[in-house]
Amino acid sequence: MPTHVGDRPGVGEAAKEVAERARSIVRLELQLAAAELKQKTASIAIGIGLLVAATVFALFLLAFILATITAGIATAVDPWLALLIMVGVLVLVTAGLAAFGIAMIRKGAPVVPEQALEEARLTAEAVKNGH
């Protein structure tokens, strides 16, 4: 560092100092970005873990709801018939969901951006024909 007014650094030295400070700023910004990404990643991981746990409990909840309904039906009919009724309901719900899921997959397949490809083809034709 210059100590007297006459000891000012030259342009080259000043440029080196500016470059070094810029590198320091970039390093600090990269460290900040890394710390921020680490914090956000940890938050997302914890959130996913909690959602997985909630899903497991939701499955148990569904099982207990179905068992309660089955027990309620069993007050009017024999227990084996109540279970058979619940199995039939579950088969119908499962088949309906599977059919709807298959229809949605077929609607989305093949995964090709058809409109975008058509636009690209039309644009290429227009450029080729000089329009």
N, C-alpha and C positions, 0 to 999 in steps of 0.2 A: 504494500500500500504506500502511496506517496505521502510524504510527511510535510513537504513544502509545496507552495503554489507552483514552483518551477518544476516539480517532480511529477508532473502529470503523465499518465501512461500514454503511449502512442495508440494509433488507431488499431493496429494489429492486436495489441494487448487488450484493448477495450473490447474488441470483437471476440477474443478468446474468453474474456470474462462474461460477456453476454451469452455466449454459447454455453459456457459451463453452467451459468444460472438457469438457462433454458433447459439444459439436461437435468438439472436438479429438480426443476418444477415438473418436468415430464415424469421423472422417477417418483416424485411424491404423488402425482396424480395417478400413476399406475398402482402405487401402493394403496391409495385410497380406493381405487376401483376394485382391487383385489379384496380388500377388507369388506367393501360393500357387497360384492358378489358372494363372499363367504358367509356373511350375515344373512343375506337373502336366501342362499341355498340351504342354510341350516333351518331357517324359518319354513321354507317349502318342505323340507324333509320331515320336520316335526308335524306340519299340517297334514302331509300324506299319511304319516303314521297314525295320527289321530283319526283320520277318515277311514283308514283300514280297520282300526279298532271299533269305530262306530258302525261300520258295515258288518263286522262279526256280531256285535250286539244286536243289530237290526235283524240279522238272520235268526238269532235266538228268539228275539221278540216275535218274529213272524211264526216261528215254530210254536211258541206258547200261545199265540192268538189262535192258530189252527187247532191246537190241542184243546183250548177252551171251547171253541166252536164245536169240535167233535164231542167233547164231554156234554155240552148242552144238547146236542142232537141225541146223545145216548140216554138222556132222561126220557125221551119219547119212544125210542126204539132200542133194540138190543145193541150192545157195544160193538159187535162185529159189523152190524149194518151201518152204524154211525161212522165207523172207520171206512167202510166201503164207500159210503156217500162222499166222505171227504176226499178219498182217493180219486173218485170220479170227477169231483170238482177240480182238483189239482191237475188231473190229466187234461181236462178241457182248457183250463187257464194256460197250462204249459204249451199245449198244441196251438192255441190262439196266438200266444206270444211268439212262438217259433215261426208260425206262418207269416205273421206280420214282419218279423225280423228278416226272414228270407226274402219277402217282397221288397223290403227297403234295400237290402243288399243288391238284389237284381236291378232295382231302379238306379242305383249308383254305379253299377258295373257296366262296362269297363271304366276304370279310373283314367279317363282321357279327357282333356279339356277340349271337347268337340267344337264349341263356339270359338274359342281362341285359335284353334287350328284352322277353322274356316276363315276367320278374319285374316290370319297370316297368309293363307293361300290367296285370298282376294287382294291383299296388299301387294304380295309378290307379283300377281298378275298385272295389277295397275302399274307397278314400277316397270315391269317388263314391257308393257305396251306404251309406256311413256305418258301415262295420265297423271 
